[in-house]
């Protein structure tokens, strides 16, 4: 409590100042009151408390059975007063770009911040720390040469009787992408998606197209959508079928000859093409 009282006294002194520096110092001083005792991050709504009034952030509250400060049970009541205080403050960007924003805008900014680091999406680097985007290209090229490709079109051959998981980092169109194809015999399906490794607000600037050509009867399937952000969960995209998805029975149709048998020794070829999205045109004003 002595620490809190000292910071409150500092705030009272700073309130009398009229300079921008004083306002900034006041903001910083109040932010220190909102430091979560568990993760040391600044708290944002929802802010929960124990029965003695100690605060923890909402993320840490889900993992705790008792207050980390006094070990008493948590209250089911949120601290609305501190949530209002948090809503009036500006928070620094976690990526260190120097911008200070209010909580709701900070999350949108951080998703598209140019200083955001990106985790290498390949399985071998699952535990590795994220890298600046300008270093991710060289990392993939030197550390994963077998999984690094360039160019806008790639053909992935799949054997429909065996489980396969293909992951590539692709450099194309002046950007980096994560290409993922899964052939899962347990869920009876083929899934393919492409994530843009960069600012979230740029993912819609690119599209990926998946084409499957049948070996007989002129069958052809084309799927196209905007690339996903690397902040999205690929497993969730797959479970929602918010990506290219083909059941195994459907996939076999592209190998069958006259619906009589399946050519099990053949592969199903997926052609994945990257492109820049066409600019959206606003409708012209109609004469009145």
C-alpha positions in Angstrom: 0.0 0.0 0.0 2.9 2.4 0.7 4.0 2.0 -3.0 0.5 2.8 -4.2 0.1 5.8 -1.9 3.5 7.2 -3.1 2.4 6.9 -6.7 -0.9 8.6 -6.0 1.0 11.5 -4.3 3.1 11.7 -7.4 0.0 11.8 -9.6 -1.5 14.6 -7.5 1.7 16.7 -7.9 1.7 16.1 -11.6 -1.9 17.1 -12.1 -1.0 20.7 -11.2 1.4 20.8 -14.2 0.1 22.1 -17.6 2.8 20.8 -19.9 2.6 17.8 -22.2 5.5 16.2 -20.4 3.6 16.4 -17.2 0.5 14.8 -18.8 2.8 12.0 -20.2 4.4 11.5 -16.8 1.0 11.3 -15.2 -0.1 8.7 -17.7 3.1 6.6 -17.0 2.6 6.9 -13.2 -1.0 5.7 -13.3 0.0 2.8 -15.7 2.4 1.5 -12.9 -0.7 1.1 -10.7 -2.1 -1.2 -13.3 0.8 -3.6 -13.5 -0.4 -7.2 -13.1 1.6 -8.9 -10.2 1.7 -12.2 -12.2 2.7 -11.4 -15.8 3.9 -7.9 -15.1 1.9 -6.6 -18.1 -0.3 -3.6 -17.8 -3.9 -4.5 -17.1 -6.8 -3.8 -19.5 -10.5 -4.5 -19.0 -11.7 -6.9 -17.8 -9.9 -6.3 -14.5 -10.7 -8.7 -11.7 -9.9 -8.6 -8.0 -9.6 -10.8 -5.0 -11.9 -10.3 -1.9 -9.3 -8.0 -0.4 -9.1 -5.8 -3.5 -5.8 -7.0 -5.1 -6.0 -6.8 -8.9 -4.9 -9.2 -11.6 -5.4 -9.1 -15.4 -8.1 -11.2 -17.0 -5.7 -13.6 -18.7 -3.9 -14.5 -15.5 -7.2 -14.8 -13.5 -8.1 -17.8 -15.7 -5.0 -19.6 -14.6 -5.2 -18.9 -10.9 -7.1 -20.5 -8.1 -6.3 -17.8 -5.5 -4.8 -14.3 -5.3 -1.1 -14.4 -5.8 -0.6 -11.6 -3.3 -2.7 -12.7 -0.3 -3.8 -16.2 -1.3 -7.5 -15.4 -0.6 -10.2 -16.5 -3.2 -11.1 -14.2 -6.0 -14.3 -12.2 -6.1 -16.7 -12.5 -9.0 -16.9 -8.7 -9.1 -14.9 -6.8 -11.7 -13.3 -3.5 -10.6 -15.2 -1.1 -12.8 -13.5 2.0 -11.4 -10.0 0.8 -12.5 -11.5 -0.3 -15.8 -12.6 3.2 -16.4 -9.2 4.5 -15.5 -7.6 2.0 -17.9 -9.9 3.2 -20.6 -8.7 6.8 -20.2 -5.0 5.9 -20.4 -2.6 5.4 -23.4 -0.6 2.2 -23.6 2.8 1.8 -25.4 3.0 -0.5 -28.4 4.4 -3.9 -27.3 6.6 -4.0 -30.4 8.6 -0.9 -29.4 7.6 1.3 -32.3 7.2 4.3 -29.9 3.4 4.8 -30.4 1.1 5.2 -27.4 -2.6 4.4 -27.9 -5.7 3.7 -25.9 -6.4 0.0 -25.2 -8.9 -0.9 -28.0 -6.8 0.9 -30.7 -3.5 -0.6 -29.4 -4.6 -4.1 -30.3 -5.5 -3.2 -33.9 -2.3 -1.2 -34.2 -0.1 -4.0 -32.8 -1.5 -6.5 -35.3 -0.4 -4.4 -38.2 2.7 -2.7 -36.6 5.7 -2.7 -38.9 7.9 -3.5 -35.9 6.0 -6.7 -35.0 8.2 -9.8 -34.9 7.1 -13.0 -36.7 7.6 -16.6 -35.6 9.0 -18.9 -38.2 5.9 -21.1 -39.0 7.9 -24.2 -39.8 7.7 -27.1 -37.3 11.4 -27.2 -36.6 11.2 -23.6 -35.2 8.1 -24.1 -33.0 10.0 -23.1 -29.9 12.3 -20.5 -31.5 11.8 -16.8 -30.6 10.1 -14.5 -33.2 12.2 -12.6 -35.7 12.0 -9.2 -37.3 10.2 -9.5 -40.6 13.2 -8.4 -42.6 15.3 -11.2 -41.1 12.6 -14.0 -41.5 13.3 -14.2 -45.2 17.1 -14.9 -44.7 16.3 -17.3 -41.8 14.0 -19.5 -43.9 16.4 -19.4 -46.9 19.4 -20.5 -44.9 18.0 -22.6 -42.1 15.2 -24.4 -44.1 16.4 -24.5 -47.7 14.3 -27.6 -48.4 11.2 -25.7 -47.3 11.9 -22.3 -48.8 10.5 -21.6 -52.3 10.2 -18.5 -54.5 7.6 -17.7 -57.2 3.9 -17.4 -57.4 2.9 -20.9 -58.4 3.6 -24.2 -56.7 2.4 -27.8 -57.4 1.9 -30.1 -54.4 1.5 -33.8 -55.3 -0.6 -35.7 -52.7 -1.0 -39.5 -52.3 -4.6 -39.8 -51.3 -4.0 -43.1 -49.3 -1.3 -41.7 -47.0 -1.2 -38.9 -44.4 0.8 -36.0 -45.6 1.7 -32.5 -44.1 3.5 -30.0 -46.3 4.6 -26.6 -45.0 6.6 -24.1 -47.0 7.8 -20.5 -46.7 7.3 -18.8 -50.0 8.8 -15.5 -51.2 6.7 -13.9 -53.9 5.2 -10.5 -54.9 7.6 -8.7 -52.5 6.2 -10.5 -49.5 6.5 -13.7 -47.5 3.9 -16.4 -47.2 3.3 -19.6 -45.2 1.9 -22.3 -47.5 0.3 -25.3 -45.7 -1.3 -28.5 -47.2 -2.6 -31.3 -45.1 -3.8 -34.7 -46.3 -5.4 -36.3 -43.2 -6.9 -39.8 -43.7 -8.5 -39.7 -40.2 -10.7 -36.7 -41.0 -11.1 -37.8 -44.6 -10.0 -34.6 -46.2 -7.4 -32.4 -48.0 -6.9 -28.9 -46.7 -4.8 -26.1 -48.1 -4.3 -22.5 -47.0 -1.8 -19.6 -47.3 -0.9 -17.1 -44.6 0.6 -13.7 -45.2 3.7 -13.2 -42.9 3.4 -9.5 -42.3 1.1 -6.8 -41.0 -2.5 -8.0 -40.5 -4.0 -5.2 -42.5 -2.0 -6.2 -45.6 -3.2 -9.9 -45.8 -6.2 -8.9 -47.9 -3.9 -7.4 -50.5 -3.0 -10.9 -51.7 -5.0 -13.9 -52.8 -4.3 -17.6 -53.1 -5.9 -19.9 -55.7 -6.0 -23.7 -55.4 -6.7 -25.7 -58.6 -7.3 -29.4 -58.9 -7.5 -31.0 -62.4 -9.0 -34.4 -62.7 -7.1 -37.0 -64.7 -10.3 -38.0 -66.6 -13.7 -36.6 -67.6 -12.5 -33.0 -67.7 -13.0 -32.4 -64.0 -11.6 -29.1 -62.6 -12.0 -27.4 -59.3 -10.8 -23.9 -58.5 -10.9 -22.2 -55.0 -9.8 -18.6 -54.4 -9.7 -16.3 -51.3 -7.6 -13.6 -49.7 -4.6 -14.8 -47.8 -5.0 -15.4 -44.1 -3.1 -13.3 -41.5 -0.3 -15.1 -39.7 -2.1 -14.1 -36.5 -4.9 -16.5 -37.4 -4.9 -20.1 -36.1 -4.6 -22.5 -39.1 -6.2 -25.3 -37.1 -9.3 -23.1 -36.5 -9.4 -22.2 -40.2 -9.3 -25.9 -41.1 -11.9 -26.9 -38.6 -14.3 -24.2 -39.9 -13.3 -25.1 -43.5 -12.5 -21.4 -44.0 -9.8 -22.5 -46.6 -9.6 -25.0 -49.4 -11.2 -28.2 -48.3 -11.9 -31.4 -50.2 -13.2 -34.6 -48.7 -11.3 -37.8 -49.5 -14.3 -39.1 -51.5 -14.4 -35.9 -53.5 -10.6 -36.1 -54.0 -10.9 -39.7 -55.4 -13.3 -38.4 -58.0 -10.4 -36.6 -59.6 -8.6 -39.9 -60.0 -11.4 -42.2 -61.0 -11.8 -43.4 -64.5 -15.5 -43.7 -65.6 -16.5 -44.2 -61.9 -15.4 -47.8 -62.1 -12.2 -47.9 -60.1 -9.6 -45.7 -58.4 -6.1 -45.3 -59.6 -4.5 -45.6 -56.2 -0.9 -45.3 -57.7 -1.7 -41.8 -59.0 -1.3 -38.5 -57.1 -3.7 -35.7 -56.7 -1.9 -32.5 -57.8 -2.8 -29.3 -56.1 -1.6 -26.1 -57.9 -1.4 -23.2 -55.6 -1.1 -19.7 -57.2 -0.4 -16.4 -55.4 -1.5 -13.1 -56.8 -2.1 -9.5 -55.8 -5.7 -8.8 -55.0 -7.6 -6.7 -57.5 -8.4 -3.2 -56.0 -12.0 -2.8 -54.9 -13.9 -0.2 -56.9 -16.4 1.9 -55.2 -19.8 2.0 -57.0 -20.2 5.1 -59.2 -22.7 7.7 -58.0 -26.0 7.5 -59.7 -27.6 10.5 -61.2 -30.6 11.8 -59.3 
